[in-house]
């Protein structure tokens, strides 16, 4: 299972060609001829006109506009690596365990790193991953209609885009229950 961004991207490119019959290079040539000048417009066009999943359409759009979907870099800064600098470095194994589990859901997941957290999207955002303090990692989930219970707490004012939050202190807490909630949020997105 590919867990680092480069391996995930290589796997996604192989799957794109296997599933569509066209290589990433062939898709970018087609995309450049579409007349679409914005990322979102191109993604929509690829999905509606060519039936690509959101993940593949996003991959083609990034490649077409020469943005870097795999390196997760903004302004020369690797935003994912920056999340784990300093006193939050001990939380990287939690993130890695989460990403390993989430990668098994499918190749249509868009990773959108922000300053301090990672947003995960399919058609819509379904989860966020936050190294919040030096000893706590928060997972935000969009689980409409699911009652908070136990460690699945209501997100409340913590994050208006998410309905629930799970607080973690170690990678051991990335268990079947949490992966099940993530899968449920992914399936609904």
ZATORSE-243335 format. One record per atom (N, C-alpha, C, CB): residue number from 1; atom name; x, y, z. Coordinates in pm, whole numbers, plus 50000, padded with zeros to 5 digits. Glycine has a CB too. Example, Ala and Ser with C-alpha at 12.3 -4.5 7.8 and 13.67 -1.06 7.14 Angstrom:
<tordos>
1, N, 51319, 49431, 50780;
1, CA, 51230, 49550, 50780;
1, C, 51320, 49670, 50780;
1, CB, 51131, 49553, 50905;
2, N, 51285, 49775, 50708;
2, CA, 51367, 49894, 50714;
2, C, 51290, 50003, 50787;
2, CB, 51408, 49940, 50572;
</tordos>
This chain:
<tordos>
1, N, 50085, 49882, 50000;
1, CA, 50000, 50000, 50000;
1, C, 50089, 50124, 50000;
1, CB, 49904, 50000, 50123;
2, N, 50066, 50212, 49904;
2, CA, 50144, 50335, 49893;
2, C, 50097, 50435, 49998;
2, CB, 50132, 50395, 49751;
3, N, 50191, 50484, 50080;
3, CA, 50151, 50579, 50182;
3, C, 50216, 50715, 50163;
3, CB, 50185, 50526, 50317;
4, N, 50331, 50723, 50098;
4, CA, 50391, 50855, 50079;
4, C, 50330, 50919, 49955;
4, CB, 50547, 50846, 50066;
5, N, 50328, 51052, 49947;
5, CA, 50260, 51120, 49836;
5, C, 50310, 51080, 49699;
5, CB, 50274, 51268, 49852;
6, N, 50439, 51059, 49682;
6, CA, 50493, 51022, 49551;
6, C, 50442, 50885, 49508;
6, CB, 50646, 51023, 49554;
7, N, 50441, 50789, 49599;
7, CA, 50394, 50654, 49566;
7, C, 50243, 50655, 49540;
7, CB, 50427, 50556, 49680;
8, N, 50169, 50734, 49617;
8, CA, 50025, 50744, 49595;
8, C, 49997, 50803, 49456;
8, CB, 49959, 50832, 49704;
9, N, 50073, 50906, 49418;
9, CA, 50053, 50969, 49289;
9, C, 50086, 50872, 49176;
9, CB, 50138, 51096, 49277;
10, N, 50196, 50799, 49188;
10, CA, 50233, 50702, 49085;
10, C, 50124, 50595, 49070;
10, CB, 50369, 50636, 49118;
11, N, 50071, 50550, 49181;
11, CA, 49964, 50450, 49178;
11, C, 49839, 50507, 49111;
11, CB, 49930, 50403, 49320;
12, N, 49806, 50630, 49143;
12, CA, 49688, 50693, 49085;
12, C, 49704, 50710, 48933;
12, CB, 49662, 50829, 49151;
13, N, 49825, 50748, 48890;
13, CA, 49850, 50762, 48746;
13, C, 49836, 50628, 48674;
13, CB, 49990, 50821, 48721;
14, N, 49889, 50520, 48734;
14, CA, 49876, 50387, 48674;
14, C, 49729, 50347, 48666;
14, CB, 49956, 50281, 48756;
15, N, 49655, 50373, 48774;
15, CA, 49513, 50338, 48777;
15, C, 49432, 50420, 48677;
15, CB, 49457, 50358, 48918;
16, N, 49468, 50546, 48659;
16, CA, 49401, 50631, 48561;
16, C, 49408, 50567, 48423;
16, CB, 49463, 50773, 48559;
17, N, 49528, 50527, 48384;
17, CA, 49546, 50466, 48251;
17, C, 49475, 50332, 48243;
17, CB, 49695, 50449, 48219;
18, N, 49486, 50251, 48347;
18, CA, 49422, 50119, 48347;
18, C, 49269, 50132, 48340;
18, CB, 49462, 50040, 48472;
19, N, 49214, 50231, 48409;
19, CA, 49068, 50245, 48415;
19, C, 49007, 50323, 48299;
19, CB, 49031, 50312, 48543;
20, N, 49088, 50407, 48234;
20, CA, 49031, 50492, 48128;
20, C, 49088, 50462, 47989;
20, CB, 49055, 50637, 48161;
21, N, 49200, 50392, 47985;
21, CA, 49263, 50364, 47857;
21, C, 49351, 50477, 47806;
21, CB, 49158, 50335, 47756;
22, N, 49361, 50585, 47883;
22, CA, 49446, 50698, 47844;
22, C, 49543, 50727, 47957;
22, CB, 49360, 50824, 47811;
23, N, 49665, 50765, 47918;
23, CA, 49767, 50802, 48017;
23, C, 49739, 50944, 48066;
23, CB, 49911, 50792, 47956;
24, N, 49806, 50983, 48173;
24, CA, 49792, 51118, 48224;
24, C, 49832, 51219, 48117;
24, CB, 49877, 51137, 48351;
25, N, 49939, 51189, 48044;
25, CA, 49984, 51279, 47938;
25, C, 49876, 51295, 47830;
25, CB, 50114, 51227, 47874;
26, N, 49812, 51185, 47793;
26, CA, 49705, 51193, 47693;
26, C, 49587, 51274, 47744;
26, CB, 49659, 51052, 47654;
27, N, 49554, 51257, 47872;
27, CA, 49444, 51335, 47931;
27, C, 49478, 51484, 47934;
27, CB, 49413, 51285, 48072;
28, N, 49603, 51518, 47965;
28, CA, 49638, 51661, 47972;
28, C, 49634, 51725, 47833;
28, CB, 49778, 51680, 48034;
29, N, 49671, 51650, 47729;
29, CA, 49660, 51703, 47593;
29, C, 49513, 51733, 47562;
29, CB, 49720, 51602, 47488;
30, N, 49426, 51639, 47595;
30, CA, 49283, 51657, 47574;
30, C, 49231, 51776, 47656;
30, CB, 49206, 51529, 47611;
31, N, 49276, 51786, 47781;
31, CA, 49231, 51894, 47869;
31, C, 49275, 52031, 47818;
31, CB, 49284, 51872, 48011;
32, N, 49398, 52039, 47767;
32, CA, 49447, 52167, 47713;
32, C, 49363, 52213, 47594;
32, CB, 49594, 52156, 47672;
33, N, 49309, 52119, 47519;
33, CA, 49226, 52152, 47404;
33, C, 49081, 52184, 47441;
33, CB, 49227, 52038, 47307;
34, N, 49047, 52174, 47569;
34, CA, 48908, 52196, 47612;
34, C, 48868, 52342, 47615;
34, CB, 48888, 52137, 47749;
35, N, 48968, 52431, 47622;
35, CA, 48938, 52573, 47635;
35, C, 48909, 52616, 47777;
35, CB, 48823, 52608, 47548;
36, N, 48916, 52525, 47871;
36, CA, 48891, 52558, 48012;
36, C, 49016, 52620, 48071;
36, CB, 48848, 52431, 48093;
37, N, 48999, 52735, 48137;
37, CA, 49114, 52810, 48188;
37, C, 49129, 52800, 48340;
37, CB, 49102, 52955, 48149;
38, N, 49029, 52746, 48408;
38, CA, 49035, 52737, 48554;
38, C, 49026, 52591, 48598;
38, CB, 48922, 52819, 48619;
39, N, 49092, 52564, 48710;
39, CA, 49097, 52428, 48764;
39, C, 48957, 52369, 48781;
39, CB, 49171, 52429, 48899;
40, N, 48870, 52440, 48852;
40, CA, 48735, 52390, 48879;
40, C, 48654, 52366, 48753;
40, CB, 48662, 52485, 48968;
41, N, 48667, 52455, 48656;
41, CA, 48596, 52439, 48528;
41, C, 48642, 52312, 48458;
41, CB, 48619, 52562, 48437;
42, N, 48773, 52289, 48460;
42, CA, 48828, 52171, 48393;
42, C, 48783, 52043, 48464;
42, CB, 48981, 52177, 48388;
43, N, 48785, 52044, 48597;
43, CA, 48739, 51927, 48673;
43, C, 48594, 51895, 48636;
43, CB, 48752, 51950, 48826;
44, N, 48509, 51997, 48637;
44, CA, 48368, 51977, 48603;
44, C, 48353, 51922, 48461;
44, CB, 48291, 52110, 48616;
45, N, 48427, 51977, 48367;
45, CA, 48421, 51932, 48228;
45, C, 48465, 51786, 48215;
45, CB, 48508, 52021, 48140;
46, N, 48575, 51751, 48280;
46, CA, 48625, 51613, 48272;
46, C, 48525, 51514, 48332;
46, CB, 48760, 51601, 48344;
47, N, 48460, 51555, 48439;
47, CA, 48361, 51467, 48502;
47, C, 48235, 51454, 48416;
47, CB, 48324, 51520, 48641;
48, N, 48184, 51568, 48365;
48, CA, 48058, 51564, 48291;
48, C, 48074, 51513, 48148;
48, CB, 47997, 51703, 48288;
49, N, 48181, 51552, 48081;
49, CA, 48198, 51515, 47940;
49, C, 48270, 51381, 47920;
49, CB, 48275, 51623, 47869;
50, N, 48351, 51341, 48019;
50, CA, 48432, 51221, 48000;
50, C, 48410, 51116, 48110;
50, CB, 48578, 51258, 47995;
51, N, 48326, 51147, 48207;
51, CA, 48291, 51049, 48310;
51, C, 48401, 51017, 48409;
51, CB, 48250, 50925, 48245;
52, N, 48500, 51105, 48421;
52, CA, 48606, 51079, 48519;
52, C, 48553, 51100, 48660;
52, CB, 48728, 51172, 48493;
53, N, 48609, 51025, 48754;
53, CA, 48577, 51050, 48895;
53, C, 48639, 51183, 48936;
53, CB, 48629, 50932, 48986;
54, N, 48597, 51234, 49050;
54, CA, 48652, 51361, 49096;
54, C, 48804, 51351, 49115;
54, CB, 48585, 51405, 49228;
55, N, 48850, 51242, 49172;
55, CA, 48993, 51226, 49197;
55, C, 49075, 51227, 49069;
55, CB, 49018, 51098, 49271;
56, N, 49030, 51154, 48968;
56, CA, 49103, 51152, 48841;
56, C, 49095, 51287, 48770;
56, CB, 49048, 51042, 48750;
57, N, 48976, 51349, 48772;
57, CA, 48961, 51481, 48709;
57, C, 49051, 51583, 48777;
57, CB, 48814, 51527, 48715;
58, N, 49061, 51576, 48909;
58, CA, 49148, 51667, 48983;
58, C, 49294, 51642, 48948;
58, CB, 49126, 51649, 49134;
59, N, 49333, 51517, 48937;
59, CA, 49469, 51482, 48898;
59, C, 49503, 51540, 48760;
59, CB, 49488, 51328, 48898;
60, N, 49414, 51522, 48665;
60, CA, 49437, 51574, 48529;
60, C, 49444, 51726, 48531;
60, CB, 49325, 51527, 48434;
61, N, 49355, 51790, 48607;
61, CA, 49356, 51937, 48615;
61, C, 49487, 51988, 48674;
61, CB, 49238, 51987, 48698;
62, N, 49534, 51925, 48781;
62, CA, 49662, 51967, 48840;
62, C, 49775, 51951, 48739;
62, CB, 49693, 51884, 48968;
63, N, 49776, 51839, 48668;
63, CA, 49882, 51816, 48569;
63, C, 49871, 51915, 48453;
63, CB, 49875, 51670, 48516;
64, N, 49750, 51945, 48413;
64, CA, 49728, 52038, 48301;
64, C, 49776, 52178, 48336;
64, CB, 49579, 52042, 48263;
65, N, 49745, 52222, 48456;
65, CA, 49781, 52359, 48496;
65, C, 49915, 52364, 48569;
65, CB, 49674, 52417, 48586;
66, N, 49985, 52250, 48571;
66, CA, 50119, 52239, 48630;
66, C, 50124, 52271, 48779;
66, CB, 50213, 52331, 48558;
67, N, 50011, 52254, 48846;
67, CA, 50014, 52264, 48992;
67, C, 50059, 52128, 49042;
67, CB, 49874, 52305, 49052;
68, N, 50098, 52117, 49165;
68, CA, 50156, 51993, 49215;
68, C, 50063, 51928, 49316;
68, CB, 50292, 52019, 49277;
69, N, 49982, 51836, 49270;
69, CA, 49887, 51768, 49357;
69, C, 49955, 51670, 49451;
69, CB, 49784, 51696, 49275;
70, N, 50070, 51617, 49412;
70, CA, 50132, 51513, 49494;
70, C, 50224, 51568, 49600;
70, CB, 50207, 51419, 49407;
71, N, 50292, 51676, 49572;
71, CA, 50388, 51727, 49669;
71, C, 50322, 51804, 49781;
71, CB, 50490, 51815, 49600;
72, N, 50197, 51846, 49763;
72, CA, 50124, 51917, 49865;
72, C, 50203, 52039, 49911;
72, CB, 50094, 51825, 49984;
73, N, 50248, 52116, 49815;
73, CA, 50335, 52229, 49842;
73, C, 50263, 52359, 49807;
73, CB, 50468, 52217, 49763;
74, N, 50279, 52459, 49889;
74, CA, 50226, 52593, 49861;
74, C, 50334, 52693, 49893;
74, CB, 50096, 52622, 49942;
75, N, 50367, 52777, 49796;
75, CA, 50469, 52879, 49818;
75, C, 50603, 52821, 49857;
75, CB, 50423, 52974, 49925;
76, N, 50636, 52702, 49804;
76, CA, 50764, 52640, 49835;
76, C, 50768, 52569, 49969;
76, CB, 50871, 52744, 49832;
77, N, 50655, 52562, 50040;
77, CA, 50651, 52498, 50171;
77, C, 50566, 52371, 50161;
77, CB, 50594, 52595, 50280;
78, N, 50619, 52259, 50204;
78, CA, 50544, 52135, 50210;
78, C, 50451, 52147, 50331;
78, CB, 50639, 52008, 50221;
79, N, 50323, 52171, 50305;
79, CA, 50228, 52200, 50413;
79, C, 50207, 52081, 50506;
79, CB, 50096, 52242, 50355;
80, N, 50211, 51960, 50454;
80, CA, 50195, 51843, 50540;
80, C, 50314, 51831, 50634;
80, CB, 50179, 51715, 50457;
81, N, 50434, 51842, 50581;
81, CA, 50554, 51835, 50666;
81, C, 50552, 51947, 50770;
81, CB, 50683, 51843, 50581;
82, N, 50507, 52065, 50729;
82, CA, 50503, 52179, 50821;
82, C, 50409, 52156, 50938;
82, CB, 50462, 52305, 50746;
83, N, 50303, 52075, 50916;
83, CA, 50209, 52046, 51025;
83, C, 50276, 51972, 51140;
83, CB, 50091, 51964, 50972;
84, N, 50385, 51900, 51109;
84, CA, 50448, 51815, 51210;
84, C, 50584, 51866, 51254;
84, CB, 50462, 51675, 51157;
85, N, 50610, 51993, 51232;
85, CA, 50736, 52051, 51278;
85, C, 50729, 52078, 51428;
85, CB, 50768, 52181, 51202;
86, N, 50843, 52080, 51488;
86, CA, 50852, 52117, 51630;
86, C, 50785, 52018, 51722;
86, CB, 50793, 52252, 51651;
87, N, 50707, 52071, 51816;
87, CA, 50650, 51986, 51921;
87, C, 50536, 51896, 51873;
87, CB, 50600, 52073, 52033;
88, N, 50493, 51908, 51748;
88, CA, 50388, 51819, 51695;
88, C, 50446, 51699, 51619;
88, CB, 50295, 51898, 51603;
89, N, 50577, 51688, 51612;
89, CA, 50642, 51579, 51538;
89, C, 50599, 51441, 51588;
89, CB, 50793, 51592, 51547;
90, N, 50572, 51429, 51715;
90, CA, 50534, 51300, 51772;
90, C, 50398, 51251, 51721;
90, CB, 50532, 51308, 51924;
91, N, 50320, 51340, 51659;
91, CA, 50188, 51303, 51608;
91, C, 50192, 51251, 51464;
91, CB, 50095, 51421, 51617;
92, N, 50307, 51256, 51399;
92, CA, 50315, 51209, 51260;
92, C, 50272, 51064, 51244;
92, CB, 50457, 51226, 51208;
93, N, 50305, 50971, 51336;
93, CA, 50258, 50833, 51321;
93, C, 50105, 50822, 51320;
93, CB, 50314, 50748, 51433;
94, N, 50035, 50910, 51390;
94, CA, 49888, 50910, 51388;
94, C, 49841, 50944, 51247;
94, CB, 49829, 51012, 51491;
95, N, 49897, 51050, 51189;
95, CA, 49863, 51091, 51054;
95, C, 49893, 50979, 50954;
95, CB, 49941, 51218, 51016;
96, N, 50010, 50919, 50964;
96, CA, 50048, 50812, 50871;
96, C, 49953, 50693, 50881;
96, CB, 50192, 50767, 50899;
97, N, 49913, 50656, 51002;
97, CA, 49819, 50545, 51020;
97, C, 49684, 50579, 50958;
97, CB, 49803, 50511, 51169;
98, N, 49639, 50702, 50977;
98, CA, 49512, 50746, 50918;
98, C, 49519, 50742, 50766;
98, CB, 49477, 50887, 50966;
99, N, 49626, 50798, 50710;
99, CA, 49638, 50805, 50564;
99, C, 49651, 50666, 50503;
99, CB, 49758, 50891, 50524;
100, N, 49717, 50575, 50571;
100, CA, 49729, 50438, 50522;
100, C, 49590, 50374, 50513;
100, CB, 49821, 50355, 50615;
101, N, 49508, 50394, 50616;
101, CA, 49372, 50337, 50616;
101, C, 49285, 50404, 50511;
101, CB, 49308, 50352, 50755;
102, N, 49292, 50536, 50500;
102, CA, 49208, 50613, 50408;
102, C, 49244, 50581, 50262;
102, CB, 49222, 50764, 50434;
103, N, 49371, 50559, 50234;
103, CA, 49414, 50529, 50097;
103, C, 49346, 50403, 50042;
103, CB, 49567, 50511, 50092;
104, N, 49306, 50313, 50130;
104, CA, 49241, 50189, 50087;
104, C, 49097, 50212, 50041;
104, CB, 49243, 50088, 50200;
105, N, 49040, 50328, 50068;
105, CA, 48901, 50356, 50029;
105, C, 48886, 50371, 49879;
105, CB, 48851, 50482, 50098;
106, N, 48986, 50428, 49813;
106, CA, 48976, 50448, 49669;
106, C, 49075, 50551, 49619;
106, CB, 48836, 50490, 49631;
107, N, 49081, 50565, 49487;
107, CA, 49176, 50657, 49426;
107, C, 49114, 50792, 49396;
107, CB, 49231, 50597, 49299;
108, N, 48992, 50813, 49440;
108, CA, 48922, 50937, 49407;
108, C, 48926, 51040, 49520;
108, CB, 48778, 50907, 49373;
109, N, 49022, 51028, 49609;
109, CA, 49032, 51120, 49722;
109, C, 49128, 51233, 49687;
109, CB, 49080, 51046, 49850;
110, N, 49080, 51354, 49704;
110, CA, 49163, 51473, 49683;
110, C, 49215, 51518, 49820;
110, CB, 49081, 51588, 49613;
111, N, 49346, 51533, 49830;
111, CA, 49408, 51584, 49952;
111, C, 49433, 51733, 49933;
111, CB, 49541, 51508, 49985;
112, N, 49380, 51814, 50022;
112, CA, 49398, 51959, 50013;
112, C, 49460, 52009, 50143;
112, CB, 49262, 52030, 49986;
113, N, 49594, 52015, 50147;
113, CA, 49659, 52062, 50269;
113, C, 49637, 52211, 50289;
113, CB, 49808, 52032, 50265;
114, N, 49611, 52247, 50412;
114, CA, 49595, 52386, 50453;
114, C, 49701, 52412, 50559;
114, CB, 49449, 52416, 50506;
115, N, 49708, 52534, 50604;
115, CA, 49803, 52564, 50711;
115, C, 49750, 52503, 50841;
115, CB, 49826, 52719, 50726;
116, N, 49810, 52395, 50883;
116, CA, 49774, 52333, 51010;
116, C, 49686, 52210, 51002;
116, CB, 49709, 52431, 51092;
117, N, 49627, 52179, 50884;
117, CA, 49545, 52058, 50874;
117, C, 49535, 52013, 50729;
117, CB, 49405, 52083, 50933;
118, N, 49483, 51891, 50711;
118, CA, 49463, 51836, 50577;
118, C, 49315, 51811, 50558;
118, CB, 49544, 51705, 50556;
119, N, 49259, 51865, 50449;
119, CA, 49121, 51842, 50412;
119, C, 49117, 51727, 50313;
119, CB, 49056, 51971, 50352;
120, N, 49020, 51638, 50330;
120, CA, 49002, 51525, 50240;
120, C, 48867, 51537, 50171;
120, CB, 49013, 51389, 50316;
121, N, 48870, 51528, 50037;
121, CA, 48750, 51546, 49957;
121, C, 48730, 51428, 49864;
121, CB, 48756, 51677, 49877;
122, N, 48608, 51406, 49834;
122, CA, 48569, 51318, 49724;
122, C, 48491, 51408, 49631;
122, CB, 48485, 51189, 49773;
123, N, 48360, 51399, 49627;
123, CA, 48281, 51501, 49557;
123, C, 48270, 51624, 49647;
123, CB, 48139, 51447, 49519;
124, N, 48262, 51599, 49777;
124, CA, 48261, 51705, 49878;
124, C, 48360, 51667, 49988;
124, CB, 48116, 51727, 49937;
125, N, 48390, 51762, 50072;
125, CA, 48481, 51734, 50184;
125, C, 48413, 51636, 50279;
125, CB, 48519, 51867, 50259;
126, N, 48488, 51534, 50321;
126, CA, 48431, 51437, 50413;
126, C, 48508, 51424, 50544;
126, CB, 48425, 51303, 50347;
127, N, 48631, 51473, 50548;
127, CA, 48709, 51463, 50672;
127, C, 48821, 51567, 50672;
127, CB, 48768, 51321, 50688;
128, N, 48867, 51597, 50793;
128, CA, 48985, 51682, 50811;
128, C, 49075, 51616, 50915;
128, CB, 48944, 51827, 50854;
129, N, 49204, 51632, 50897;
129, CA, 49304, 51574, 50987;
129, C, 49386, 51687, 51046;
129, CB, 49396, 51470, 50913;
130, N, 49385, 51700, 51179;
130, CA, 49447, 51814, 51247;
130, C, 49543, 51771, 51357;
130, CB, 49339, 51904, 51306;
131, N, 49672, 51794, 51344;
131, CA, 49758, 51783, 51462;
131, C, 49736, 51910, 51545;
131, CB, 49913, 51765, 51423;
132, N, 49645, 51904, 51641;
132, CA, 49595, 52024, 51707;
132, C, 49687, 52078, 51816;
132, CB, 49462, 51997, 51767;
133, N, 49741, 51990, 51897;
133, CA, 49835, 52029, 52002;
133, C, 49953, 51934, 51996;
133, CB, 49767, 52027, 52145;
134, N, 50048, 51950, 52083;
134, CA, 50163, 51860, 52080;
134, C, 50127, 51717, 52121;
134, CB, 50273, 51912, 52170;
135, N, 50010, 51699, 52185;
135, CA, 49972, 51566, 52230;
135, C, 49834, 51521, 52181;
135, CB, 49976, 51560, 52379;
136, N, 49766, 51603, 52099;
136, CA, 49632, 51565, 52053;
136, C, 49618, 51586, 51903;
136, CB, 49526, 51645, 52127;
137, N, 49565, 51483, 51838;
137, CA, 49534, 51485, 51695;
137, C, 49383, 51476, 51682;
137, CB, 49606, 51368, 51618;
138, N, 49323, 51569, 51608;
138, CA, 49178, 51569, 51589;
138, C, 49142, 51525, 51448;
138, CB, 49119, 51709, 51618;
139, N, 49042, 51439, 51439;
139, CA, 48986, 51397, 51311;
139, C, 48846, 51457, 51303;
139, CB, 48984, 51240, 51296;
140, N, 48824, 51540, 51202;
140, CA, 48691, 51595, 51178;
140, C, 48620, 51508, 51076;
140, CB, 48699, 51742, 51129;
141, N, 48493, 51482, 51098;
141, CA, 48414, 51395, 51011;
141, C, 48283, 51461, 50974;
141, CB, 48388, 51260, 51078;
142, N, 48239, 51439, 50852;
142, CA, 48106, 51485, 50810;
142, C, 48017, 51362, 50807;
142, CB, 48110, 51559, 50669;
143, N, 47938, 51346, 50913;
143, CA, 47849, 51231, 50928;
143, C, 47709, 51282, 50959;
143, CB, 47900, 51136, 51041;
144, N, 47638, 51326, 50858;
144, CA, 47504, 51380, 50878;
144, C, 47410, 51271, 50926;
144, CB, 47450, 51443, 50748;
145, N, 47329, 51306, 51027;
145, CA, 47230, 51213, 51079;
145, C, 47284, 51112, 51178;
145, CB, 47167, 51142, 50968;
146, N, 47411, 51122, 51215;
146, CA, 47471, 51029, 51311;
146, C, 47479, 51098, 51447;
146, CB, 47613, 50981, 51263;
147, N, 47421, 51036, 51547;
147, CA, 47422, 51095, 51681;
147, C, 47561, 51081, 51744;
147, CB, 47315, 51028, 51771;
148, N, 47612, 51188, 51805;
148, CA, 47739, 51177, 51876;
148, C, 47726, 51078, 51992;
148, CB, 47785, 51316, 51929;
149, N, 47829, 50999, 52015;
149, CA, 47830, 50903, 52125;
149, C, 47973, 50864, 52155;
149, CB, 47745, 50778, 52092;
150, N, 48006, 50857, 52282;
150, CA, 48140, 50816, 52323;
150, C, 48246, 50910, 52267;
150, CB, 48168, 50675, 52278;
151, N, 48345, 50854, 52204;
151, CA, 48453, 50938, 52152;
151, C, 48417, 51008, 52021;
151, CB, 48577, 50854, 52130;
152, N, 48304, 50973, 51959;
152, CA, 48252, 51044, 51843;
152, C, 48168, 51160, 51895;
152, CB, 48168, 50949, 51749;
153, N, 48234, 51273, 51912;
153, CA, 48165, 51388, 51972;
153, C, 48117, 51484, 51865;
153, CB, 48258, 51461, 52070;
154, N, 48021, 51567, 51900;
154, CA, 47973, 51670, 51809;
154, C, 48085, 51770, 51786;
154, CB, 47846, 51741, 51866;
155, N, 48102, 51813, 51662;
155, CA, 48208, 51909, 51631;
155, C, 48178, 52046, 51692;
155, CB, 48227, 51922, 51479;
156, N, 48051, 52082, 51697;
156, CA, 48014, 52211, 51755;
156, C, 48088, 52325, 51687;
156, CB, 48043, 52212, 51905;
157, N, 48142, 52415, 51767;
157, CA, 48212, 52532, 51712;
157, C, 48357, 52500, 51674;
157, CB, 48209, 52646, 51812;
158, N, 48403, 52378, 51701;
158, CA, 48541, 52342, 51667;
158, C, 48566, 52355, 51517;
158, CB, 48570, 52198, 51712;
159, N, 48472, 52309, 51433;
159, CA, 48487, 52318, 51288;
159, C, 48348, 52316, 51226;
159, CB, 48576, 52201, 51233;
160, N, 48307, 52428, 51170;
160, CA, 48173, 52442, 51115;
160, C, 48149, 52353, 50993;
160, CB, 48147, 52586, 51077;
161, N, 48255, 52308, 50925;
161, CA, 48240, 52223, 50808;
161, C, 48219, 52076, 50843;
161, CB, 48361, 52238, 50718;
162, N, 48251, 52038, 50965;
162, CA, 48241, 51900, 51009;
162, C, 48128, 51885, 51110;
162, CB, 48374, 51852, 51069;
163, N, 48069, 51768, 51115;
163, CA, 47962, 51742, 51212;
163, C, 48015, 51678, 51340;
163, CB, 47856, 51654, 51150;
164, N, 48128, 51607, 51329;
164, CA, 48181, 51531, 51441;
164, C, 48332, 51547, 51453;
164, CB, 48145, 51382, 51426;
165, N, 48382, 51514, 51571;
165, CA, 48526, 51514, 51595;
165, C, 48561, 51393, 51681;
165, CB, 48572, 51648, 51665;
166, N, 48679, 51336, 51651;
166, CA, 48737, 51229, 51732;
166, C, 48875, 51277, 51772;
166, CB, 48742, 51090, 51655;
167, N, 48904, 51273, 51901;
167, CA, 49035, 51315, 51953;
167, C, 49123, 51193, 51973;
167, CB, 49020, 51394, 52086;
168, N, 49247, 51203, 51924;
168, CA, 49342, 51091, 51933;
168, C, 49470, 51138, 52001;
168, CB, 49373, 51034, 51793;
169, N, 49535, 51045, 52070;
169, CA, 49666, 51074, 52130;
169, C, 49775, 50985, 52075;
169, CB, 49659, 51059, 52279;
170, N, 49737, 50874, 52009;
170, CA, 49839, 50783, 51954;
170, C, 49784, 50709, 51833;
170, CB, 49888, 50683, 52061;
171, N, 49875, 50651, 51757;
171, CA, 49837, 50575, 51638;
171, C, 49755, 50452, 51675;
171, CB, 49961, 50534, 51559;
172, N, 49768, 50402, 51797;
172, CA, 49691, 50285, 51841;
172, C, 49541, 50313, 51838;
172, CB, 49734, 50244, 51982;
173, N, 49504, 50440, 51848;
173, CA, 49362, 50477, 51849;
173, C, 49302, 50484, 51708;
173, CB, 49344, 50611, 51918;
174, N, 49385, 50464, 51606;
174, CA, 49335, 50454, 51469;
174, C, 49290, 50309, 51453;
174, CB, 49445, 50495, 51359;
175, N, 49168, 50282, 51500;
175, CA, 49117, 50146, 51507;
175, C, 49002, 50125, 51410;
175, CB, 49072, 50114, 51649;
176, N, 48945, 50006, 51411;
176, CA, 48837, 49970, 51318;
176, C, 48717, 50063, 51333;
176, CB, 48794, 49825, 51340;
177, N, 48688, 50105, 51454;
177, CA, 48574, 50194, 51476;
177, C, 48595, 50328, 51405;
177, CB, 48552, 50217, 51626;
178, N, 48711, 50389, 51424;
178, CA, 48741, 50517, 51361;
178, C, 48747, 50502, 51209;
178, CB, 48874, 50574, 51414;
179, N, 48810, 50396, 51160;
179, CA, 48817, 50372, 51016;
179, C, 48677, 50353, 50960;
179, CB, 48906, 50249, 50985;
180, N, 48589, 50290, 51036;
180, CA, 48450, 50274, 50994;
180, C, 48378, 50408, 50980;
180, CB, 48375, 50186, 51093;
181, N, 48400, 50498, 51074;
181, CA, 48340, 50632, 51064;
181, C, 48397, 50708, 50944;
181, CB, 48364, 50712, 51194;
182, N, 48527, 50697, 50923;
182, CA, 48589, 50763, 50806;
182, C, 48531, 50706, 50677;
182, CB, 48742, 50745, 50809;
183, N, 48516, 50574, 50672;
183, CA, 48460, 50511, 50552;
183, C, 48317, 50555, 50528;
183, CB, 48467, 50357, 50564;
184, N, 48240, 50568, 50635;
184, CA, 48102, 50612, 50625;
184, C, 48095, 50755, 50570;
184, CB, 48032, 50604, 50761;
185, N, 48185, 50842, 50618;
185, CA, 48190, 50980, 50569;
185, C, 48235, 50982, 50422;
185, CB, 48287, 51065, 50657;
186, N, 48333, 50900, 50388;
186, CA, 48381, 50890, 50249;
186, C, 48268, 50843, 50157;
186, CB, 48502, 50792, 50238;
187, N, 48197, 50738, 50197;
187, CA, 48089, 50683, 50114;
187, C, 47977, 50785, 50090;
187, CB, 48032, 50558, 50180;
188, N, 47954, 50872, 50187;
188, CA, 47848, 50973, 50175;
188, C, 47891, 51095, 50095;
188, CB, 47803, 51016, 50312;
189, N, 48022, 51112, 50074;
189, CA, 48072, 51233, 50006;
189, C, 48054, 51225, 49856;
189, CB, 48218, 51255, 50038;
</tordos>
